[in-house]
Amino acid sequence: MQDVVLALLAKEPSHGYDLRGRLVAALGPLGESLNAGQIYVTLTRLEKAGLVVQVREDTSVRGPRRKVYAPTAAGQERVAAWLTESPGPRADLTEFHLKLVAAAESGMADPLALVDARRRELLHGLAETQRAALAHDTDSEAGLLLEGIALRLQADLRWLEACARAWSARARRGKGRGSA
């Protein structure tokens, strides 16, 4: 969550309520369970770690003043590192989706490049799994496990194809980088 919040702040300084709205928009129904308190706890942790600073208070809204945060240089560096790091073989789809949104929002990485890199990782993993499966009987416990792994990788690759189509369409409409 911290890296996603940092990336959203890299686009523009924001307060917690605005950040929650942007995350809900990116996650759809999955984001509805995200409460503003989680965002404010994350902002407090990031501030204590020296990754964000309060830049002003927003007094243009009714109710309590809202603290507006922006990333520090260290926060910007952390976002850049997070956007380029590999998600690993067991990456969560929601987390990777948030990384794509954060890349586009911040303008610090190209979502299509992230999709391509992830595709290469998954294809490599699928090839290794298929080689290992050839060495085992398909009815054995190991063979069944390897078949399950291969099927999951294939499903993830199909999802990445859908991501590539969607982000390519955004880019054609002029919304590829810098907006979500």
Z-matrix of the N, CA and C atoms (Angstrom, degrees):
N
C 1 1.447
C 2 1.533 1 110.18
N 3 1.336 2 116.96 1 -39.07
C 4 1.461 3 119.55 2 -177.15
C 5 1.520 4 112.30 3 -59.81
N 6 1.319 5 116.73 4 -43.58
C 7 1.462 6 119.91 5 -178.16
C 8 1.526 7 111.50 6 -66.48
N 9 1.318 8 117.10 7 -37.66
C 10 1.461 9 120.62 8 179.05
C 11 1.527 10 109.59 9 -65.41
N 12 1.325 11 117.17 10 -45.30
C 13 1.468 12 121.11 11 178.61
C 14 1.523 13 110.18 12 -60.63
N 15 1.314 14 116.90 13 -44.16
C 16 1.471 15 120.13 14 177.90
C 17 1.528 16 111.36 15 -59.35
N 18 1.321 17 116.70 16 -43.37
C 19 1.463 18 120.01 17 -178.81
C 20 1.527 19 110.98 18 -65.41
N 21 1.333 20 116.99 19 -39.71
C 22 1.459 21 119.22 20 178.22
C 23 1.526 22 110.80 21 -65.59
N 24 1.322 23 116.45 22 -35.78
C 25 1.465 24 120.22 23 177.59
C 26 1.522 25 111.74 24 -70.97
N 27 1.337 26 116.91 25 -25.57
C 28 1.464 27 119.98 26 179.65
C 29 1.527 28 110.53 27 -64.68
N 30 1.315 29 117.49 28 -28.82
C 31 1.461 30 120.36 29 177.70
C 32 1.517 31 110.43 30 -71.99
N 33 1.332 32 115.82 31 -47.77
C 34 1.460 33 120.05 32 179.54
C 35 1.522 34 109.26 33 -161.24
N 36 1.330 35 117.03 34 144.05
C 37 1.463 36 119.73 35 175.72
C 38 1.530 37 109.68 36 -58.29
N 39 1.322 38 116.61 37 141.97
C 40 1.457 39 121.37 38 -175.81
C 41 1.517 40 110.57 39 -149.44
N 42 1.327 41 114.92 40 165.80
C 43 1.463 42 121.23 41 172.42
C 44 1.530 43 107.72 42 -104.47
N 45 1.308 44 115.86 43 167.77
C 46 1.460 45 121.24 44 -174.35
C 47 1.506 46 114.66 45 -57.85
N 48 1.313 47 117.67 46 -41.35
C 49 1.461 48 120.61 47 -178.57
C 50 1.533 49 110.83 48 -62.62
N 51 1.321 50 116.42 49 -41.61
C 52 1.468 51 120.88 50 177.65
C 53 1.526 52 110.47 51 -65.25
N 54 1.327 53 117.06 52 -42.70
C 55 1.464 54 120.65 53 179.15
C 56 1.526 55 110.95 54 -60.81
N 57 1.343 56 116.03 55 -42.58
C 58 1.464 57 119.43 56 178.27
C 59 1.530 58 109.79 57 -59.63
N 60 1.318 59 117.65 58 -44.66
C 61 1.461 60 121.05 59 179.41
C 62 1.514 61 112.33 60 -60.01
N 63 1.319 62 117.01 61 -40.41
C 64 1.466 63 120.89 62 179.46
C 65 1.531 64 110.78 63 -68.05
N 66 1.335 65 117.25 64 -37.62
C 67 1.462 66 120.68 65 178.16
C 68 1.530 67 110.96 66 -69.13
N 69 1.317 68 117.26 67 -41.70
C 70 1.463 69 120.57 68 177.92
C 71 1.525 70 109.70 69 -61.86
N 72 1.330 71 117.06 70 -41.07
C 73 1.466 72 120.44 71 177.93
C 74 1.528 73 111.07 72 -62.18
N 75 1.322 74 116.74 73 -37.48
C 76 1.470 75 120.84 74 -178.73
C 77 1.523 76 111.89 75 -74.26
N 78 1.338 77 117.58 76 -33.11
C 79 1.457 78 121.07 77 -174.92
C 80 1.518 79 114.34 78 -99.69
N 81 1.319 80 116.63 79 -11.21
C 82 1.461 81 118.82 80 -178.28
C 83 1.516 82 110.71 81 61.47
N 84 1.325 83 117.35 82 -136.79
C 85 1.464 84 120.79 83 -176.35
C 86 1.533 85 113.47 84 -59.89
N 87 1.318 86 117.46 85 -28.71
C 88 1.463 87 120.02 86 178.84
C 89 1.525 88 111.82 87 -67.04
N 90 1.312 89 117.21 88 -24.84
C 91 1.456 90 121.08 89 -178.68
C 92 1.511 91 114.08 90 -86.44
N 93 1.327 92 117.53 91 -10.20
C 94 1.460 93 120.77 92 -177.35
C 95 1.524 94 112.57 93 -61.47
N 96 1.326 95 117.56 94 -29.66
C 97 1.466 96 120.11 95 -178.90
C 98 1.530 97 112.08 96 -78.24
N 99 1.292 98 117.29 97 -9.36
C 100 1.460 99 122.16 98 179.74
C 101 1.530 100 109.21 99 -73.97
N 102 1.329 101 116.93 100 120.03
C 103 1.461 102 117.58 101 179.69
C 104 1.521 103 110.52 102 -102.98
N 105 1.312 104 114.68 103 157.85
C 106 1.466 105 120.53 104 -176.99
C 107 1.523 106 111.10 105 -60.29
N 108 1.330 107 117.10 106 -31.39
C 109 1.464 108 120.28 107 179.13
C 110 1.516 109 112.37 108 -58.59
N 111 1.337 110 116.91 109 -38.77
C 112 1.465 111 120.36 110 178.28
C 113 1.522 112 110.60 111 -61.88
N 114 1.314 113 115.75 112 -39.82
C 115 1.461 114 119.95 113 -179.41
C 116 1.525 115 109.96 114 -66.33
N 117 1.333 116 117.01 115 -43.93
C 118 1.463 117 120.20 116 -179.00
C 119 1.527 118 111.97 117 -66.73
N 120 1.326 119 117.63 118 -35.76
C 121 1.472 120 120.52 119 174.64
C 122 1.523 121 109.34 120 -63.10
N 123 1.316 122 116.50 121 -42.85
C 124 1.468 123 120.97 122 178.76
C 125 1.528 124 110.60 123 -62.95
N 126 1.324 125 117.29 124 -43.96
C 127 1.470 126 120.74 125 178.64
C 128 1.530 127 110.96 126 -61.93
N 129 1.320 128 117.72 127 -40.77
C 130 1.466 129 121.40 128 178.23
C 131 1.526 130 110.54 129 -62.24
N 132 1.324 131 116.27 130 -44.30
C 133 1.482 132 120.12 131 178.59
C 134 1.530 133 110.98 132 -63.51
N 135 1.318 134 115.85 133 -42.35
C 136 1.471 135 119.34 134 179.21
C 137 1.527 136 111.04 135 -64.80
N 138 1.325 137 116.64 136 -37.15
C 139 1.466 138 120.32 137 178.96
C 140 1.524 139 110.29 138 -66.93
N 141 1.329 140 117.27 139 -43.63
C 142 1.467 141 121.05 140 178.51
C 143 1.524 142 111.41 141 -62.83
N 144 1.328 143 116.02 142 -32.74
C 145 1.471 144 120.64 143 179.76
C 146 1.521 145 112.22 144 -81.34
N 147 1.334 146 117.98 145 -3.18
C 148 1.460 147 121.01 146 179.66
C 149 1.515 148 113.94 147 77.46
N 150 1.338 149 116.65 148 21.70
C 151 1.461 150 120.11 149 -177.68
C 152 1.522 151 112.76 150 -98.94
N 153 1.349 152 117.50 151 -18.84
C 154 1.459 153 122.35 152 173.75
C 155 1.520 154 108.85 153 -137.03
N 156 1.322 155 114.87 154 158.76
C 157 1.465 156 121.07 155 174.64
C 158 1.526 157 107.93 156 -134.51
N 159 1.313 158 114.69 157 150.62
C 160 1.455 159 119.30 158 174.01
C 161 1.524 160 106.96 159 -78.17
N 162 1.321 161 116.41 160 126.61
C 163 1.467 162 120.48 161 -177.35
C 164 1.521 163 112.53 162 -102.68
N 165 1.324 164 116.66 163 -22.31
C 166 1.469 165 120.23 164 177.94
C 167 1.522 166 108.66 165 -174.01
N 168 1.328 167 114.42 166 175.65
C 169 1.457 168 120.43 167 171.46
C 170 1.508 169 107.79 168 -114.40
N 171 1.318 170 115.73 169 133.43
C 172 1.456 171 121.32 170 178.96
C 173 1.522 172 108.16 171 -85.88
N 174 1.302 173 116.23 172 114.88
C 175 1.461 174 120.84 173 -179.44
C 176 1.518 175 111.38 174 -109.31
N 177 1.326 176 116.74 175 8.34
C 178 1.466 177 119.91 176 -176.38
C 179 1.521 178 112.59 177 -82.72
N 180 1.316 179 117.89 178 -6.56
C 181 1.456 180 121.20 179 -178.97
C 182 1.521 181 109.84 180 -106.89
N 183 1.331 182 115.90 181 154.84
C 184 1.455 183 119.60 182 175.60
C 185 1.522 184 108.89 183 -71.71
N 186 1.307 185 116.09 184 155.46
C 187 1.448 186 120.17 185 178.90
C 188 1.513 187 110.54 186 93.35
N 189 1.323 188 115.26 187 -160.52
C 190 1.467 189 118.94 188 -176.91
C 191 1.525 190 112.07 189 -66.74
N 192 1.312 191 114.72 190 153.33
C 193 1.470 192 119.10 191 175.49
C 194 1.518 193 108.74 192 -64.91
N 195 1.296 194 115.02 193 144.41
C 196 1.462 195 119.79 194 -179.10
C 197 1.516 196 109.21 195 -110.70
N 198 1.327 197 115.10 196 128.81
C 199 1.463 198 120.38 197 178.26
C 200 1.524 199 108.76 198 -75.60
N 201 1.305 200 115.55 199 130.35
C 202 1.459 201 122.00 200 179.20
C 203 1.524 202 107.48 201 -103.86
N 204 1.342 203 114.98 202 128.13
C 205 1.460 204 121.08 203 -175.75
C 206 1.522 205 111.22 204 -113.85
N 207 1.330 206 114.69 205 154.42
C 208 1.462 207 122.66 206 174.77
C 209 1.530 208 107.35 207 -139.55
N 210 1.329 209 117.52 208 151.77
C 211 1.464 210 119.38 209 179.24
C 212 1.530 211 111.64 210 -73.87
N 213 1.316 212 115.07 211 147.71
C 214 1.459 213 121.00 212 172.29
C 215 1.534 214 107.51 213 -82.53
N 216 1.313 215 116.14 214 178.31
C 217 1.474 216 119.75 215 175.97
C 218 1.535 217 109.52 216 -60.00
N 219 1.330 218 117.14 217 -40.28
C 220 1.468 219 120.81 218 178.30
C 221 1.531 220 110.34 219 -64.27
N 222 1.331 221 116.71 220 -37.19
C 223 1.462 222 120.64 221 176.93
C 224 1.517 223 111.92 222 -65.16
N 225 1.328 224 116.34 223 -41.73
C 226 1.472 225 120.93 224 176.85
C 227 1.526 226 110.89 225 -61.48
N 228 1.338 227 116.06 226 -42.17
C 229 1.468 228 120.15 227 179.18
C 230 1.522 229 111.17 228 -64.12
N 231 1.334 230 116.24 229 -40.28
C 232 1.462 231 119.68 230 179.86
C 233 1.529 232 110.40 231 -64.04
N 234 1.330 233 117.85 232 -42.41
C 235 1.463 234 120.98 233 178.67
C 236 1.524 235 109.99 234 -61.57
N 237 1.314 236 116.84 235 -46.20
C 238 1.464 237 120.42 236 -179.78
C 239 1.524 238 111.03 237 -59.27
N 240 1.335 239 116.83 238 -41.58
C 241 1.469 240 120.67 239 178.80
C 242 1.529 241 110.83 240 -66.25
N 243 1.324 242 116.77 241 -42.78
C 244 1.470 243 121.27 242 -179.25
C 245 1.527 244 111.09 243 -62.76
N 246 1.318 245 116.50 244 -40.82
C 247 1.456 246 119.89 245 -178.50
C 248 1.525 247 112.65 246 -66.82
N 249 1.313 248 117.55 247 -24.99
C 250 1.465 249 119.85 248 -178.62
C 251 1.520 250 113.31 249 -97.85
N 252 1.336 251 118.07 250 -11.31
C 253 1.462 252 118.56 251 -178.12
C 254 1.523 253 111.25 252 -78.56
N 255 1.312 254 114.57 253 148.12
C 256 1.461 255 121.29 254 179.20
C 257 1.525 256 109.44 255 -72.08
N 258 1.331 257 116.72 256 138.16
C 259 1.460 258 118.53 257 179.32
C 260 1.522 259 113.78 258 -74.51
N 261 1.320 260 118.27 259 -11.09
C 262 1.450 261 121.00 260 179.40
C 263 1.521 262 111.85 261 87.84
N 264 1.321 263 116.39 262 169.11
C 265 1.461 264 120.41 263 -173.17
C 266 1.529 265 114.56 264 -68.86
N 267 1.303 266 118.64 265 -24.90
C 268 1.464 267 121.60 266 -177.53
C 269 1.532 268 111.73 267 -110.46
N 270 1.297 269 116.86 268 38.83
C 271 1.462 270 121.52 269 -176.70
C 272 1.524 271 110.95 270 -62.31
N 273 1.303 272 115.22 271 141.64
C 274 1.451 273 122.79 272 175.89
C 275 1.528 274 108.24 273 -80.55
N 276 1.341 275 117.12 274 132.51
C 277 1.464 276 120.75 275 -177.28
C 278 1.523 277 112.12 276 -62.61
N 279 1.334 278 116.83 277 -38.90
C 280 1.462 279 119.63 278 179.80
C 281 1.518 280 110.32 279 -63.69
N 282 1.331 281 116.39 280 -42.80
C 283 1.465 282 119.53 281 179.60
C 284 1.525 283 110.95 282 -63.79
N 285 1.333 284 116.89 283 -41.30
C 286 1.462 285 119.27 284 179.23
C 287 1.523 286 110.41 285 -66.60
N 288 1.328 287 117.41 286 -39.40
C 289 1.461 288 121.27 287 176.37
C 290 1.525 289 110.18 288 -59.32
N 291 1.322 290 116.82 289 -44.22
C 292 1.468 291 120.30 290 177.86
C 293 1.521 292 111.31 291 -62.72
N 294 1.317 293 116.09 292 -35.07
C 295 1.468 294 118.93 293 177.21
C 296 1.530 295 110.21 294 -64.95
N 297 1.330 296 117.39 295 -40.17
C 298 1.466 297 120.38 296 177.02
C 299 1.526 298 110.59 297 -62.51
N 300 1.326 299 116.54 298 -45.65
C 301 1.463 300 120.95 299 179.21
C 302 1.521 301 110.06 300 -62.75
N 303 1.335 302 116.53 301 -44.69
C 304 1.461 303 120.74 302 -179.56
C 305 1.520 304 111.17 303 -63.50
N 306 1.321 305 116.92 304 -38.93
C 307 1.469 306 120.44 305 178.31
C 308 1.525 307 110.41 306 -61.14
N 309 1.323 308 115.94 307 -45.92
C 310 1.464 309 119.99 308 -179.52
C 311 1.518 310 111.16 309 -68.04
N 312 1.329 311 116.52 310 -44.53
C 313 1.475 312 121.06 311 -178.49
C 314 1.526 313 111.35 312 -60.78
N 315 1.326 314 115.68 313 -46.19
C 316 1.462 315 119.43 314 -174.92
C 317 1.525 316 112.17 315 -79.49
N 318 1.332 317 116.62 316 -23.34
C 319 1.457 318 119.95 317 -175.24
C 320 1.519 319 112.36 318 73.28
N 321 1.340 320 116.53 319 12.34
C 322 1.463 321 120.48 320 -176.38
C 323 1.530 322 113.12 321 -91.14
N 324 1.324 323 117.68 322 -8.40
C 325 1.464 324 121.28 323 177.38
C 326 1.522 325 107.97 324 -156.88
N 327 1.296 326 116.11 325 156.57
C 328 1.453 327 122.70 326 179.02
C 329 1.528 328 108.70 327 -91.83
N 330 1.332 329 118.50 328 119.27
C 331 1.464 330 120.08 329 179.73
C 332 1.523 331 113.41 330 -55.34
N 333 1.333 332 117.64 331 -37.16
C 334 1.461 333 120.00 332 179.42
C 335 1.529 334 111.84 333 -65.33
N 336 1.323 335 116.83 334 -35.25
C 337 1.470 336 119.81 335 176.79
C 338 1.532 337 110.00 336 -66.79
N 339 1.326 338 117.45 337 -37.67
C 340 1.466 339 120.68 338 176.66
C 341 1.527 340 110.65 339 -65.04
N 342 1.332 341 117.01 340 -41.43
C 343 1.462 342 120.96 341 178.08
C 344 1.527 343 109.86 342 -62.69
N 345 1.327 344 117.17 343 -44.33
C 346 1.471 345 120.74 344 -179.96
C 347 1.527 346 111.28 345 -62.29
N 348 1.323 347 116.83 346 -43.49
C 349 1.470 348 119.97 347 179.52
C 350 1.524 349 110.73 348 -63.49
N 351 1.318 350 116.49 349 -42.53
C 352 1.466 351 120.45 350 178.99
C 353 1.519 352 110.61 351 -65.25
N 354 1.327 353 116.94 352 -39.23
C 355 1.463 354 120.85 353 178.43
C 356 1.531 355 110.25 354 -60.09
N 357 1.325 356 116.17 355 -44.83
C 358 1.473 357 119.49 356 178.97
C 359 1.528 358 111.05 357 -59.91
N 360 1.337 359 116.97 358 -42.89
C 361 1.468 360 120.51 359 178.71
C 362 1.522 361 111.39 360 -61.14
N 363 1.333 362 115.91 361 -45.17
C 364 1.461 363 119.90 362 -178.14
C 365 1.524 364 111.64 363 -67.62
N 366 1.324 365 117.27 364 -39.37
C 367 1.467 366 120.10 365 177.79
C 368 1.523 367 110.90 366 -62.80
N 369 1.325 368 116.68 367 -39.75
C 370 1.466 369 120.81 368 176.64
C 371 1.530 370 110.06 369 -62.75
N 372 1.330 371 116.12 370 -46.17
C 373 1.468 372 119.83 371 178.86
C 374 1.515 373 112.43 372 -63.35
N 375 1.327 374 117.07 373 -38.52
C 376 1.461 375 121.05 374 178.41
C 377 1.530 376 110.89 375 -64.88
N 378 1.317 377 116.76 376 -42.60
C 379 1.467 378 119.95 377 178.56
C 380 1.530 379 110.86 378 -62.02
N 381 1.332 380 116.98 379 -42.81
C 382 1.474 381 120.07 380 177.99
C 383 1.526 382 111.06 381 -63.16
N 384 1.311 383 116.40 382 -41.96
C 385 1.461 384 120.95 383 -179.56
C 386 1.522 385 110.72 384 -64.87
N 387 1.320 386 116.51 385 -42.66
C 388 1.464 387 119.88 386 179.89
C 389 1.528 388 111.24 387 -65.53
N 390 1.336 389 117.50 388 -37.38
C 391 1.475 390 120.30 389 176.21
C 392 1.525 391 110.41 390 -63.45
N 393 1.325 392 116.35 391 -43.39
C 394 1.467 393 120.33 392 179.67
C 395 1.527 394 110.41 393 -65.61
N 396 1.330 395 117.38 394 -37.49
C 397 1.466 396 120.70 395 -179.16
C 398 1.527 397 111.64 396 -64.71
N 399 1.315 398 116.55 397 -33.46
C 400 1.465 399 120.10 398 178.72
C 401 1.528 400 111.68 399 -62.81
N 402 1.315 401 116.64 400 -24.78
C 403 1.462 402 120.92 401 -178.18
C 404 1.527 403 112.43 402 -85.82
N 405 1.332 404 117.81 403 -4.07
C 406 1.465 405 120.98 404 -177.42
C 407 1.527 406 110.55 405 -124.87
N 408 1.315 407 114.73 406 150.41
C 409 1.458 408 121.79 407 173.73
C 410 1.522 409 108.29 408 -66.05
N 411 1.321 410 117.60 409 133.30
C 412 1.475 411 120.68 410 -176.86
C 413 1.521 412 112.44 411 -64.14
N 414 1.331 413 118.65 412 -20.13
C 415 1.461 414 120.97 413 179.22
C 416 1.526 415 112.86 414 -91.28
N 417 1.318 416 117.33 415 -5.47
C 418 1.466 417 119.77 416 179.95
C 419 1.527 418 110.13 417 -77.37
N 420 1.328 419 115.66 418 163.84
C 421 1.467 420 119.90 419 177.43
C 422 1.523 421 110.75 420 -58.80
N 423 1.317 422 116.68 421 -45.11
C 424 1.466 423 120.60 422 179.96
C 425 1.528 424 110.69 423 -64.62
N 426 1.321 425 116.54 424 -40.15
C 427 1.457 426 120.32 425 179.17
C 428 1.515 427 112.06 426 -63.50
N 429 1.345 428 116.64 427 -41.00
C 430 1.461 429 120.32 428 177.68
C 431 1.524 430 111.48 429 -65.58
N 432 1.317 431 115.92 430 -40.59
C 433 1.459 432 119.97 431 177.98
C 434 1.525 433 110.53 432 -62.27
N 435 1.308 434 116.79 433 -46.18
C 436 1.460 435 120.76 434 179.93
C 437 1.530 436 111.47 435 -63.81
N 438 1.331 437 116.65 436 -36.20
C 439 1.463 438 119.56 437 176.54
C 440 1.533 439 110.24 438 -64.11
N 441 1.327 440 116.74 439 -41.53
C 442 1.462 441 120.89 440 177.70
C 443 1.521 442 111.85 441 -62.26
N 444 1.318 443 116.74 442 -42.03
C 445 1.463 444 120.91 443 178.62
C 446 1.530 445 109.95 444 -63.56
N 447 1.326 446 116.54 445 -44.12
C 448 1.466 447 120.47 446 -179.91
C 449 1.529 448 110.79 447 -62.98
N 450 1.321 449 117.44 448 -41.75
C 451 1.461 450 120.50 449 179.18
C 452 1.527 451 111.61 450 -64.26
N 453 1.321 452 116.73 451 -39.39
C 454 1.474 453 120.14 452 178.17
C 455 1.528 454 110.42 453 -64.70
N 456 1.329 455 116.26 454 -43.48
C 457 1.464 456 119.79 455 178.97
C 458 1.529 457 111.02 456 -63.03
N 459 1.326 458 116.71 457 -40.19
C 460 1.462 459 119.93 458 178.15
C 461 1.533 460 111.02 459 -64.19
N 462 1.318 461 116.76 460 -40.70
C 463 1.470 462 119.96 461 177.61
C 464 1.522 463 110.87 462 -63.90
N 465 1.329 464 116.44 463 -42.11
C 466 1.468 465 120.21 464 178.38
C 467 1.526 466 110.82 465 -63.31
N 468 1.324 467 116.97 466 -37.45
C 469 1.470 468 120.36 467 177.45
C 470 1.527 469 111.15 468 -65.48
N 471 1.335 470 117.48 469 -39.66
C 472 1.467 471 119.92 470 176.68
C 473 1.534 472 110.39 471 -63.83
N 474 1.328 473 117.38 472 -40.12
C 475 1.462 474 120.88 473 178.13
C 476 1.533 475 110.25 474 -63.74
N 477 1.330 476 117.19 475 -39.74
C 478 1.464 477 120.20 476 177.69
C 479 1.526 478 110.95 477 -63.26
N 480 1.325 479 117.38 478 -35.83
C 481 1.465 480 120.14 479 176.10
C 482 1.525 481 110.03 480 -61.85
N 483 1.338 482 116.61 481 -40.89
C 484 1.468 483 120.16 482 177.19
C 485 1.526 484 110.14 483 -64.24
N 486 1.319 485 116.70 484 -40.91
C 487 1.474 486 120.46 485 177.07
C 488 1.524 487 110.70 486 -61.42
N 489 1.327 488 116.61 487 -44.96
C 490 1.468 489 120.46 488 -179.44
C 491 1.528 490 110.45 489 -61.23
N 492 1.337 491 117.09 490 -42.18
C 493 1.472 492 119.54 491 178.22
C 494 1.526 493 110.86 492 -61.77
N 495 1.323 494 116.32 493 -45.82
C 496 1.470 495 120.32 494 -177.45
C 497 1.521 496 111.37 495 -65.54
N 498 1.319 497 118.30 496 -45.90
C 499 1.468 498 120.54 497 -178.03
C 500 1.523 499 110.70 498 -71.66
N 501 1.336 500 118.17 499 -31.12
C 502 1.471 501 120.35 500 175.11
C 503 1.521 502 110.05 501 -65.79
N 504 1.322 503 116.79 502 -41.79
C 505 1.464 504 120.80 503 178.20
C 506 1.528 505 110.05 504 -62.82
N 507 1.325 506 117.53 505 -40.85
C 508 1.471 507 121.01 506 176.50
C 509 1.515 508 110.49 507 -59.89
N 510 1.318 509 115.89 508 -44.66
C 511 1.468 510 120.08 509 -178.26
C 512 1.529 511 110.27 510 -62.91
N 513 1.329 512 116.36 511 -40.03
C 514 1.473 513 119.84 512 178.59
C 515 1.525 514 111.31 513 -64.74
N 516 1.334 515 116.47 514 -32.32
C 517 1.463 516 120.37 515 178.51
C 518 1.525 517 112.02 516 -84.02
N 519 1.338 518 116.63 517 0.49
C 520 1.452 519 120.33 518 179.40
C 521 1.509 520 114.34 519 83.77
N 522 1.335 521 116.10 520 20.29
C 523 1.464 522 120.33 521 -178.77
C 524 1.521 523 111.06 522 -119.10
N 525 1.295 524 119.34 523 18.40
C 526 1.454 525 121.68 524 -174.35
C 527 1.491 526 114.05 525 -67.09
N 528 1.299 527 117.28 526 -58.77
C 529 1.456 528 120.65 527 -178.80
C 530 1.513 529 108.19 528 -106.33
N 531 1.291 530 115.08 529 140.37
C 532 1.438 531 120.46 530 173.72
C 533 1.509 532 115.56 531 87.85
N 534 1.327 533 118.37 532 0.95
C 535 1.464 534 119.42 533 172.88
C 536 1.507 535 109.75 534 -149.79
N 537 1.323 536 114.18 535 155.57
C 538 1.457 537 118.09 536 -179.72
C 539 1.502 538 110.68 537 -123.63
